[in-house]
Amino acid sequence: MASLLFVLNEGPYGSERSYNALRHAMAVAKQPDTQVRVFLMADATTCALAGQNTPEGYYSVERMLKGLVTKKAQVAL
């Protein structure tokens, strides 16, 4: 079984770094026999806040994290 860890340290909006990392993690989580872990640190901890107001033109990082958890990915702060 392959295991991948994604470490995010950018806030959810303002740059696309967290979005791109989560998008990549979601793609990897779809692969069989793959375990995905996401570690949120520094400004990235705000990605896990419930009830976010997603700015116009951005994807909901909150929904992306929920999707990862649904795929049995581990998310830690």
FIKOLZA-1660 file (N, C-alpha, C; in steps of 0.1 Angstrom, whole numbers, plus 5000, padded with zeros to 4 digits):
% residues 77
   i   px   py   pz ch aa at
   1 5008 4988 5000  A  M  N
   1 5000 5000 5000  A  M CA
   1 5009 5012 5000  A  M  C
   2 5006 5022 4991  A  A  N
   2 5013 5034 4991  A  A CA
   2 5007 5044 5000  A  A  C
   3 5015 5052 5007  A  S  N
   3 5011 5062 5016  A  S CA
   3 5017 5075 5013  A  S  C
   4 5009 5086 5011  A  L  N
   4 5014 5099 5008  A  L CA
   4 5009 5109 5018  A  L  C
   5 5018 5118 5022  A  L  N
   5 5015 5129 5031  A  L CA
   5 5016 5142 5024  A  L  C
   6 5006 5150 5025  A  F  N
   6 5005 5164 5019  A  F CA
   6 5006 5173 5031  A  F  C
   7 5016 5182 5031  A  V  N
   7 5017 5192 5041  A  V CA
   7 5014 5206 5035  A  V  C
   8 5003 5212 5041  A  L  N
   8 4999 5225 5036  A  L CA
   8 5002 5236 5046  A  L  C
   9 5007 5247 5042  A  N  N
   9 5009 5258 5052  A  N CA
   9 5004 5271 5046  A  N  C
  10 4997 5272 5035  A  E  N
  10 4991 5284 5030  A  E CA
  10 4976 5285 5033  A  E  C
  11 4971 5297 5035  A  G  N
  11 4957 5298 5037  A  G CA
  11 4949 5293 5026  A  G  C
  12 4936 5292 5028  A  P  N
  12 4927 5286 5018  A  P CA
  12 4925 5295 5006  A  P  C
  13 4926 5308 5007  A  Y  N
  13 4923 5317 4996  A  Y CA
  13 4934 5327 4995  A  Y  C
  14 4936 5333 4984  A  G  N
  14 4946 5343 4982  A  G CA
  14 4957 5337 4973  A  G  C
  15 4959 5324 4973  A  S  N
  15 4968 5318 4964  A  S CA
  15 4962 5304 4961  A  S  C
  16 4967 5297 4951  A  E  N
  16 4962 5284 4947  A  E CA
  16 4969 5273 4953  A  E  C
  17 4979 5275 4962  A  R  N
  17 4987 5264 4967  A  R CA
  17 4979 5254 4974  A  R  C
  18 4971 5258 4984  A  S  N
  18 4963 5248 4991  A  S CA
  18 4953 5241 4983  A  S  C
  19 4947 5249 4974  A  Y  N
  19 4937 5243 4965  A  Y CA
  19 4944 5232 4956  A  Y  C
  20 4955 5235 4950  A  N  N
  20 4962 5226 4942  A  N CA
  20 4967 5213 4949  A  N  C
  21 4972 5215 4962  A  A  N
  21 4976 5204 4970  A  A CA
  21 4964 5195 4973  A  A  C
  22 4952 5201 4976  A  L  N
  22 4940 5193 4979  A  L CA
  22 4935 5186 4967  A  L  C
  23 4936 5193 4955  A  R  N
  23 4931 5187 4943  A  R CA
  23 4940 5175 4940  A  R  C
  24 4953 5176 4942  A  H  N
  24 4962 5165 4940  A  H CA
  24 4959 5153 4949  A  H  C
  25 4957 5157 4962  A  A  N
  25 4954 5147 4972  A  A CA
  25 4941 5139 4969  A  A  C
  26 4931 5146 4964  A  M  N
  26 4918 5140 4960  A  M CA
  26 4921 5130 4948  A  M  C
  27 4929 5134 4939  A  A  N
  27 4932 5125 4927  A  A CA
  27 4939 5112 4932  A  A  C
  28 4948 5114 4941  A  V  N
  28 4956 5102 4946  A  V CA
  28 4947 5094 4955  A  V  C
  29 4938 5100 4963  A  A  N
  29 4929 5092 4971  A  A CA
  29 4920 5083 4964  A  A  C
  30 4918 5085 4951  A  K  N
  30 4909 5077 4942  A  K CA
  30 4916 5064 4938  A  K  C
  31 4929 5064 4939  A  Q  N
  31 4937 5052 4935  A  Q CA
  31 4935 5041 4945  A  Q  C
  32 4934 5028 4941  A  P  N
  32 4933 5017 4950  A  P CA
  32 4946 5015 4958  A  P  C
  33 4945 5010 4970  A  D  N
  33 4956 5007 4978  A  D CA
  33 4965 5019 4981  A  D  C
  34 4959 5031 4982  A  T  N
  34 4967 5043 4985  A  T CA
  34 4961 5050 4997  A  T  C
  35 4969 5053 5007  A  Q  N
  35 4965 5060 5019  A  Q CA
  35 4970 5075 5017  A  Q  C
  36 4961 5084 5020  A  V  N
  36 4964 5098 5019  A  V CA
  36 4963 5105 5033  A  V  C
  37 4972 5113 5036  A  R  N
  37 4972 5120 5048  A  R CA
  37 4975 5135 5045  A  R  C
  38 4967 5144 5051  A  V  N
  38 4969 5158 5049  A  V CA
  38 4972 5165 5063  A  V  C
  39 4983 5172 5063  A  F  N
  39 4986 5179 5076  A  F CA
  39 4985 5194 5073  A  F  C
  40 4977 5200 5081  A  L  N
  40 4975 5215 5079  A  L CA
  40 4982 5222 5090  A  L  C
  41 4991 5231 5087  A  M  N
  41 4999 5239 5096  A  M CA
  41 4999 5253 5093  A  M  C
  42 5002 5262 5103  A  A  N
  42 5002 5276 5101  A  A CA
  42 4989 5281 5095  A  A  C
  43 4990 5289 5084  A  D  N
  43 4977 5295 5079  A  D CA
  43 4968 5285 5073  A  D  C
  44 4973 5273 5069  A  A  N
  44 4964 5263 5063  A  A CA
  44 4954 5257 5073  A  A  C
  45 4956 5259 5086  A  T  N
  45 4946 5254 5096  A  T CA
  45 4933 5261 5093  A  T  C
  46 4932 5273 5087  A  T  N
  46 4919 5279 5085  A  T CA
  46 4912 5272 5073  A  T  C
  47 4919 5263 5066  A  C  N
  47 4912 5255 5055  A  C CA
  47 4901 5246 5062  A  C  C
  48 4903 5242 5074  A  A  N
  48 4894 5233 5081  A  A CA
  48 4882 5240 5088  A  A  C
  49 4882 5253 5088  A  L  N
  49 4871 5260 5094  A  L CA
  49 4857 5257 5088  A  L  C
  50 4847 5254 5096  A  A  N
  50 4834 5251 5090  A  A CA
  50 4827 5264 5087  A  A  C
  51 4818 5264 5077  A  G  N
  51 4810 5276 5074  A  G CA
  51 4818 5287 5067  A  G  C
  52 4828 5284 5060  A  Q  N
  52 4835 5294 5053  A  Q CA
  52 4827 5301 5042  A  Q  C
  53 4830 5314 5040  A  N  N
  53 4824 5321 5029  A  N CA
  53 4835 5320 5018  A  N  C
  54 4832 5313 5007  A  T  N
  54 4841 5311 4996  A  T CA
  54 4841 5324 4988  A  T  C
  55 4852 5330 4986  A  P  N
  55 4853 5342 4977  A  P CA
  55 4849 5338 4963  A  P  C
  56 4843 5348 4956  A  E  N
  56 4839 5346 4942  A  E CA
  56 4852 5342 4933  A  E  C
  57 4850 5332 4925  A  G  N
  57 4861 5327 4917  A  G CA
  57 4870 5316 4923  A  G  C
  58 4867 5312 4935  A  Y  N
  58 4875 5302 4942  A  Y CA
  58 4866 5290 4944  A  Y  C
  59 4873 5278 4946  A  Y  N
  59 4866 5266 4949  A  Y CA
  59 4865 5265 4965  A  Y  C
  60 4855 5258 4970  A  S  N
  60 4854 5257 4984  A  S CA
  60 4864 5247 4990  A  S  C
  61 4874 5252 4997  A  V  N
  61 4884 5243 5003  A  V CA
  61 4878 5234 5014  A  V  C
  62 4868 5240 5020  A  E  N
  62 4861 5232 5031  A  E CA
  62 4854 5220 5025  A  E  C
  63 4848 5221 5013  A  R  N
  63 4841 5210 5007  A  R CA
  63 4852 5200 5002  A  R  C
  64 4863 5205 4997  A  M  N
  64 4874 5196 4993  A  M CA
  64 4879 5187 5004  A  M  C
  65 4881 5193 5016  A  L  N
  65 4885 5186 5027  A  L CA
  65 4875 5175 5032  A  L  C
  66 4862 5179 5031  A  K  N
  66 4852 5169 5035  A  K CA
  66 4852 5158 5025  A  K  C
  67 4854 5161 5012  A  G  N
  67 4855 5150 5002  A  G CA
  67 4867 5141 5005  A  G  C
  68 4878 5146 5009  A  L  N
  68 4889 5138 5013  A  L CA
  68 4886 5129 5024  A  L  C
  69 4880 5134 5034  A  V  N
  69 4876 5126 5046  A  V CA
  69 4866 5115 5042  A  V  C
  70 4857 5118 5033  A  T  N
  70 4848 5108 5028  A  T CA
  70 4855 5096 5021  A  T  C
  71 4867 5100 5015  A  K  N
  71 4875 5089 5008  A  K CA
  71 4884 5083 5018  A  K  C
  72 4882 5085 5031  A  K  N
  72 4890 5079 5042  A  K CA
  72 4904 5084 5043  A  K  C
  73 4906 5096 5038  A  A  N
  73 4919 5103 5040  A  A CA
  73 4920 5108 5054  A  A  C
  74 4932 5109 5060  A  Q  N
  74 4934 5114 5073  A  Q CA
  74 4938 5128 5072  A  Q  C
  75 4931 5137 5080  A  V  N
  75 4934 5151 5080  A  V CA
  75 4937 5155 5094  A  V  C
  76 4949 5161 5096  A  A  N
  76 4953 5165 5110  A  A CA
  76 4957 5180 5110  A  A  C
  77 4956 5186 5121  A  L  N
  77 4960 5200 5124  A  L CA
  77 4972 5200 5132  A  L  C
% end
